[in-house]
Amino acid sequence: MTNSKIDDGVSFFQKENYEKALSAFNDALPDDELNQNLINNIALCEMKLGQFEKAEKNFLKAISIDESTPQSYLNLAEMYFSQNEMLKAIELLQRASSLIPDNVAILHYLARVYIEDKRYEEGIDALNIILDISPENVDAYWDLGMIYFDLGDYELSSRNFENVLEKVQNNPIIYYQAALSYEMQNNIDKAISNHLKAITVNDKFPLSYKRLGMLYMTRNDVEDAIEYFQDYLNFDISEEEKLIIQKNIDNLKKIHS
């Protein structure tokens, strides 16, 4: 009987009918009061319904049943994060990481909360711990690349993006971000190379067409600059942007004539 009620609750939850899901889960509770997953699911429904105090109470109850299970920590941290309660999220995840030290998901969430709270050094430390545990973790390298870019350390930024690209070659955004970090180091050749790889992966990726036009223009490669600017004009961009790009093309044509 209880399993049927829980199954009903899961079905309603998947359909985003959180009120019926909550009702089904609560109906199952008297027969299974120490079921951590069930209590976690009740808290999730309450969170989705905006019943944050009840959700917090039940997430903490689920944690108290088994402190070594990560999911309720992550869910409660997500709730705190969504309410901009960064200190509560950090304290909870610090506690979780001390109890479950090798859990990458908890460390990664902690790192991202640190970053959002502008505690960059602590975020970097957490990401490096992840890489000690899981050296192939591309998400950690990506986040480090973005942090260092925001901090203005473009060499470390590009180094981390290159670590991502060793493992992921089919994402134009990664090539684009790597290219931007090389642009900021005035390494035009590597910037161009990465933008070209971005549009090789996805020839409908407009940002790299624009940057290629700008980079070739900087390098006085007039024909290439015109080509990529003209390609960029074929995308759905604002009229104001089109005027700026067309002006660049017209000026380049004057130089080339």
C-alpha positions in Angstrom: 0.0 0.0 0.0 2.7 2.4 1.0 4.7 1.7 -2.2 1.7 2.5 -4.3 1.2 5.9 -2.5 4.9 6.7 -3.0 4.7 5.7 -6.7 1.6 8.0 -7.0 3.6 10.8 -5.4 6.5 10.4 -7.8 4.2 10.3 -10.8 2.5 13.5 -9.7 5.8 15.1 -9.0 7.1 14.3 -12.4 4.0 15.9 -13.9 4.8 19.0 -11.7 1.5 18.5 -9.8 3.2 19.3 -6.5 0.0 19.5 -4.4 -1.1 16.0 -5.3 2.4 14.7 -5.0 2.6 16.2 -1.5 -0.7 14.7 -0.5 0.3 11.2 -1.8 3.7 11.4 0.0 2.0 12.5 3.3 -0.4 9.6 3.0 2.5 7.2 2.8 4.3 8.8 5.8 2.5 7.1 8.7 3.6 3.7 7.5 7.2 4.7 6.9 8.1 7.6 9.2 11.9 7.0 9.0 12.0 6.8 5.2 14.6 9.4 4.4 13.8 9.5 0.7 10.1 9.9 1.4 10.7 12.8 3.8 13.1 14.4 1.3 10.4 14.1 -1.3 7.9 15.8 1.0 10.3 18.6 1.5 10.9 19.0 -2.2 7.1 19.4 -2.8 6.9 21.9 0.0 9.8 23.8 -1.5 8.2 23.8 -5.0 5.0 25.1 -3.4 6.8 27.9 -1.6 6.3 26.4 1.9 9.9 27.1 2.8 9.8 26.8 6.6 8.1 23.3 6.3 10.6 22.3 3.6 13.6 23.3 5.7 12.2 21.4 8.7 11.7 18.2 6.6 15.1 18.5 4.8 16.8 18.7 8.2 14.7 15.8 9.4 15.8 13.7 6.4 19.4 14.7 7.1 19.1 13.7 10.7 18.0 10.1 9.7 21.2 9.6 7.8 23.9 12.3 7.7 25.9 10.5 5.1 23.4 10.8 2.3 24.0 13.9 0.1 20.7 14.6 -1.6 18.9 16.4 1.2 21.9 18.6 1.8 21.9 19.5 -1.9 18.2 20.2 -2.0 18.2 22.3 1.1 21.3 24.2 -0.2 19.4 24.8 -3.4 16.5 26.3 -1.5 18.7 28.6 0.6 20.5 29.6 -2.6 17.2 30.4 -4.4 16.3 32.7 -1.4 19.7 34.3 -1.5 20.6 32.9 1.9 24.2 32.4 1.0 25.5 32.0 4.5 23.0 29.3 5.4 23.9 27.5 2.1 27.6 27.7 2.8 27.4 26.6 6.4 25.2 23.6 5.4 27.5 22.5 2.6 30.6 23.0 4.7 29.0 20.6 7.3 28.1 18.2 4.5 31.5 18.2 3.0 33.1 17.5 6.4 30.8 14.5 6.9 31.1 13.3 3.2 34.5 14.6 2.2 34.8 12.9 -1.1 31.4 13.8 -2.5 32.1 15.9 -5.6 28.5 17.1 -6.0 28.6 18.8 -2.6 32.0 20.3 -3.1 30.9 21.6 -6.5 27.8 23.2 -5.1 29.8 24.7 -2.3 32.3 26.1 -4.8 29.5 27.7 -6.8 27.9 29.3 -3.8 31.3 30.7 -2.8 31.7 32.1 -6.3 28.2 33.6 -6.2 29.0 35.2 -2.8 32.3 36.6 -4.3 34.4 34.4 -2.0 36.6 33.5 -5.0 39.6 32.1 -3.1 37.4 29.7 -1.2 35.7 28.8 -4.5 39.0 28.1 -6.1 40.1 26.0 -3.2 36.9 23.9 -3.4 37.3 23.3 -7.1 40.9 22.3 -6.7 39.9 19.7 -4.0 37.4 18.4 -6.6 40.3 18.0 -9.1 42.4 16.2 -6.5 39.5 13.7 -6.1 38.5 13.6 -9.8 41.3 14.9 -12.1 39.1 14.5 -15.2 36.3 16.7 -13.9 35.6 19.1 -16.8 33.0 21.1 -14.9 35.6 22.1 -12.2 38.1 23.1 -14.9 35.4 25.2 -16.6 34.4 27.0 -13.4 38.1 27.7 -12.7 38.5 29.1 -16.2 35.5 31.4 -15.7 36.7 32.5 -12.2 40.2 33.4 -13.4 38.7 35.2 -16.4 36.5 37.3 -14.1 39.6 38.0 -11.9 41.7 39.0 -14.9 44.1 36.1 -14.8 43.7 35.3 -18.4 46.7 32.9 -18.6 45.2 30.6 -15.9 41.8 31.1 -17.5 43.0 29.8 -20.9 44.9 27.0 -19.2 41.8 25.7 -17.6 39.7 26.1 -20.7 42.4 24.0 -22.6 42.0 21.3 -19.9 38.3 21.2 -20.7 39.0 21.1 -24.5 41.2 18.1 -24.0 38.0 16.2 -23.1 35.2 18.1 -24.8 35.6 19.2 -28.5 32.0 19.5 -29.6 31.0 22.6 -27.7 31.4 26.0 -29.4 31.0 28.0 -26.2 34.1 26.4 -24.7 36.2 27.3 -27.8 34.6 30.8 -27.7 35.6 31.3 -24.0 39.1 30.0 -24.6 39.4 32.4 -27.6 38.3 35.4 -25.4 41.0 34.5 -22.8 43.6 34.4 -25.6 42.3 37.8 -26.9 42.8 39.3 -23.5 46.5 38.0 -23.6 46.8 39.6 -27.1 47.5 36.1 -28.5 45.6 36.8 -31.7 46.6 33.6 -33.5 45.3 31.3 -30.7 42.2 33.4 -30.4 41.5 33.1 -34.1 42.2 29.3 -34.0 39.7 28.8 -31.2 37.0 30.9 -32.9 37.5 28.9 -36.1 37.0 25.7 -34.1 33.9 27.1 -32.6 32.2 27.7 -36.0 33.6 24.4 -37.3 31.6 22.7 -34.5 28.6 24.9 -35.0 28.5 27.0 -38.2 25.4 28.8 -36.7 27.4 30.3 -33.8 27.3 34.0 -34.5 29.5 35.3 -31.7 32.7 33.8 -33.2 31.9 35.2 -36.6 31.8 38.7 -35.2 35.0 38.2 -33.2 36.8 36.7 -36.2 35.9 39.8 -38.2 37.2 42.0 -35.4 40.4 40.0 -35.0 41.2 39.9 -38.7 40.5 43.6 -38.9 42.9 44.2 -36.0 45.5 42.2 -37.9 44.8 44.1 -41.2 43.6 41.0 -42.9 41.0 42.9 -44.8 39.5 40.2 -47.0 39.1 37.7 -44.1 37.6 40.5 -41.9 35.0 41.4 -44.6 34.2 37.7 -45.1 33.4 37.0 -41.5 31.6 40.3 -40.9 29.4 39.5 -43.9 28.7 36.0 -42.5 27.8 37.6 -39.2 25.2 39.9 -41.0 23.3 36.8 -42.0 22.3 36.1 -38.4 19.4 37.5 -36.6 21.0 40.5 -35.0 19.6 43.9 -34.1 19.4 46.7 -36.7 21.8 48.8 -34.6 24.3 46.0 -34.7 23.9 45.6 -38.4 24.6 49.2 -39.0 27.8 49.0 -37.0 29.0 45.9 -38.8 28.1 47.3 -42.2 30.1 50.4 -41.4 33.1 48.2 -40.5 32.7 46.4 -43.9 32.4 49.7 -45.8 35.5 51.1 -44.2 37.5 47.9 -44.9 36.4 48.0 -48.5 37.7 51.5 -48.8 41.0 50.4 -47.5 41.1 47.4 -49.8 40.2 49.4 -52.9 
